[in-house]
Amino acid sequence: MIDDKPNVPQFYDNNTRRFLRLGQNQQTRNIHQPLWADDAKTLKEAVSWSNKLVLNECRHVEASSPEGPLQVLDLGCGVGSSLFYLGEALRDRASLTGISNSPVQVELAQEFQKSEVGGEHCRFLLGDFLNLPTLPPIKLAYAIEAFLHAQDAARFFDEVAKTLAAGGRLVLIDDFLTERGESSDLPRQQLEWLADFRSGWLAGSLIGEHKARELAANSGLRFVASENLTPLMRLERPRDRIIGLLRTVAAPQMRRSTYFRALNGGYAKQQCLKHGLVEYRRIVFEA
């Protein structure tokens, strides 16, 4: 049966196991974008680089507010890879909570935590980050490649702001439109890439950084820092060349399957990054 209107939980319920099996996660169970910083010498280090950036923010907050434990919230936690990374580094100095709206992801995360170092400091909840449950005051909240799935970006910031402790931080690592990408005066091919990215990745909040900063400010969050991580990405992947060839002969068919729609969306994302329509950024806010 073809689902013409998949939602985010269905998307990840259908695709998470495929992403883990076929993706470049090097047994880290990390399905995030590899980032080839100078210190990332191996693929395993590259796929964990975004986690390292979050860990740096955890340490900053911990140093400025040492009374513990450090309450950390992963907004869109996937199968728990980022929390396990933080749990191993922070151990009993932190209490780590992950929220996913995919039952499959929560089930896998709870299974994986039994064998992960630091997993005992993690808990995983099935829920929606647009309607967060009651939580202790959070010192560090983050979303890696999850914010763009929000169907209401303003609601996302409102919910996070309500749960952050004073001085707590929110870290977003995700794709944001550039000024060029926000223009309606683009070649047809580039408009198609943006449309396929939004459709294939269910990117309801693919917005510009300036808009994210405006919405965060409306929710009482102060902008702290922004960094363009796109130069750390390798955009000429062999798989994208293969998908590009498939698109030339089977694009309509690819858009009818949730998995191939995701592949098509991933290819379109790479083209958007390559042509300056989108940037992969780290943005930090503080309550």
Buried (B, 14 or more C-beta within 10 A) or exposed (E): EEEEEBEBBBBBBBBBBEBBEEBBBBEBBBBBBBBBBEEBEEBBBBBBBBBBBBBEBBBBBBEEBEEEBBBBBBBBBBBBBBBBBBBBBBEEBBBBBBBBBBEBBBBBBBEBBEEBEBBEBBBBBBBBBBEBEEBEEBBBBBBBBBBBBBEEBBBBBBBBBEBBBEEBBBBBBBBBBBEEBBEEEBEEEBBBBBEBBBBBBBBBBBBBBEBBBBBBEEBEBEBBEBBEBBEBBEEEBEBBEEBBEBBEEEEEEBBEBBBBBBBBBBBBBBBBBBBEBBBBBBBBBBB
